[in-house]
Amino acid sequence: MKNRNLLYLSILALFGVLPLVGLSSYTLHLLIMIGIFLILSQSFNLMIGYVGLLSLATSAFFGVGAYISALLSLHFNTSFPLCFLAAGFGSALVAACVGIPFLRLSKHSFVVGTLAFLLICDLVSRNWTSVTRGPMGLPGIPSPRFHIPGLPAIAVTSKVSHYYFILILVCLVLFFFVKLIDSRLGRAFRSIRDDEVLAKSMGVHTSKYKWLAFTISSFMAGIAGSYYAHYILFVDPLIFDLYYLEVTLITVIVGGAGTIWGVVAGAFIFTILPEFLRLAGGLRLVIYGFILLLSIHLIPDGIGGIINNRLKRRRLVKA
Amino acid sequence: MLLQHLANGLLISGIYALVAVGFTLIFGVLGVINFAHGEFYMLGAFIIFFFAGQMGVSYYWSIPLSILASLMVGILVERTSIRPLLEKSFESMVICTFAVSMILMNGTLLIWGAEPRIIQSPLSAPVSLLEIAFTYQRLLVLVVAIAISIALHLFLQRTKPGKAIRAAAQNKEACQAVGIDIAQISRLTFGLGIGLCGLAGALVAPVYSVFPTMGQIAMFKIFAIVILGGLGNVKGALLAALILGLGESLIAGYVSATLKDGLAFLVMLFILLLRPEGIFGKAVRTL
């Protein structure tokens, strides 16, 4: 266990000093995008990998978070920390409300229903022009600023400061995620994934835990969306495009649903890969489709699942 | 004006019905939510564009070619992607068909580009009946949709393969006990569903413009229809297609065009909230 903590700390230290070696702002931008997609992917991973529910609404809550944050900061001049929290709790609140009917559905209808929610969000953002300005989007979102009493205000505007901000955020999310999965709550989640009827018969209040997981997952997607809005400084209805869902899906499935570090690896692969391939959007999504298709047939547990199985086997051989 | 809106709505209903029936049959027999279903409809329309618009084949000959080509792609997809996963979890099948949809849609986008295409049909001449403006093409769509619906109903009720399909949707073990080849019935159902999609695409191509995302847009409506009619319920799907098509047309005509697309999802949400088994479905206890 000590070794593992040491490993985590050294990885963190490595990422901490990374900007000091003089990375280009383009590389920093990629790393920031990896961070954002990592949080979004873990939000999806919580549902499919640990509760066993395929929720296609994850990227909808990403957009809801972005819109809440953008609207608050533009119309009410709300400070960034407040916007950020409001986006997280706002998304969680929406999820808590729509989750009650959705989670009553059979797993088939749940998939279709969550997709419908994403489409409704898209329609609302396009047509509620008095609030969202429709397809024109909301430009001019301010960069994150922190006002701590007694200290000068910290403005996160440069790429390096954005990088450190998302690094801290990712660490917090991952720490929270690992703790959550190891807790009583996480065990309840996994029992639902493995066998819902059995879990129910053992006294696990399955519908309550499914609802909790849906809400927590949406909180994560909401804060990722909020930060995304304050990084790109612009939000429009394209945030509800299926593209975000597709990228999240491929990250989690190829990375390994139900493994934390596999999904981290997936986020790195699928943010960097297209940059190397330098592909146009259409061809990229065709290739992504093939990767997803091959992955679901050949490595259904993903990269993380394969590594976990190897480790388990080695431990069994040793023991 | 009311008659005109009803006529337009009936046309849309016909298209929805052709696509939705296949979707709901495939769900009933294979237990697969086919996210790629709408792409076969799109493919049917684009193959018509390829033959009639680019190769200069006559429109009538293009229709069977289009159905055949969609069927070939469908069989390829079934063989390579769907059949190996039938025994696996439901979620992996959803992801699989989602991936197929990504490939087909973006592949079409790469080949033919994003701009909407117009296809000329020899039946584009306008016709007026009881003050309803129509084209012969629209009339053809309507007639074929109704004929196919009736034929399908007779096929499912009267013929042996049709009865086998209904039986497989009800109870697979019992089917095997009386000697029905489930694998064969699954293939037949999938082919039937995809063929209907190809036909719908081929018929609709000269009426509306053809573009790569048309399959996705139709797919979302189809979801609403099968939820409304009850997943796996053929009669429910036909009725729901009629309701949604007419409803959309009336709302577009009398309220607003933007609300038209929202109707499907609002209806879907309310059905999911109040009657998750669909309005025509039997109540099933879910976990």
Interface residues (C-beta under 8 A of the other chain):
Chain A: I48 G52 L54 P101 F102 R104 L105 S106 K107 H108 S109 V111 V112 G113 L115 A116 L119 I120 L123 N127 E196 V197 K200 T206 L242 E246 L249 I253 G281 G282 L283 L285 V286 Y288 G289 F290 L292 L293 I296 H297 P300
Chain B: F27 I33 S81 P84 L85 K88 F90 E91 S92 V94 I95 C96 F98 A99 V100 S101 M102 I103 N106 G107 L109 L110 Q216 F220 F223 A224 I227 L231 T258 D261 G262 F265 L266 M268 L269 L272 L273 P276 V284 T286 L287
